[in-house]
Amino acid sequence: MVTVYGIKNCDSVKKAFQFLNEHNLNFTFIDFKTTLVDSQKITQWIEKNDVTLLLNTKGTTYRDLGIKSLNLDEPQKIEWMAKNNLLIKRPVIEYNTNVIVGFNLSQYEGIFLS
């Protein structure tokens, strides 16, 4: 089972959709704009990936909220991401025991096509 988390208009999410569709991989999509992901789910993702990978420091939401100046620790970063899912790098894909953050073609090929 493949679950994709993100927002529909994100270019990286679109690339993930294209990859999954081209390889006939069925998936469920969870839209951050309509379904809020809680801190428990984010903590599960961080068990598989570093919090610095999951927190989208390049997005406008991060800049607009001035989070860089807050010097947050990991629990505070999780709290912020749970309150505003647009702070999460996209897409986040759950597949078997994998949690994949962002779009990387070679990583996708290694995980989904092996």
C-alpha angles and dihedrals in degrees: 000000000000121000120187120199122193143076125300098234095051112113093219091051090050090053090050091050090050093050093048093046093047089054094044093243112156115221144175118229123215112193114213089210094061105025119045115216111219131223092259092060092044090051089053090053091049090055085066098034136028116263089237089063093049098047109081102222093169097061128099092240090061092049095042092052092048092229095153091067092053094070092215126197121223098272090049091050089052090050092051093048090049091051093046114024091188085078089069117096110245140272109021110188126193114201122163103310094338128104109193119193121200128351120296115158097205091048091050092049091050094050104035102032102041 
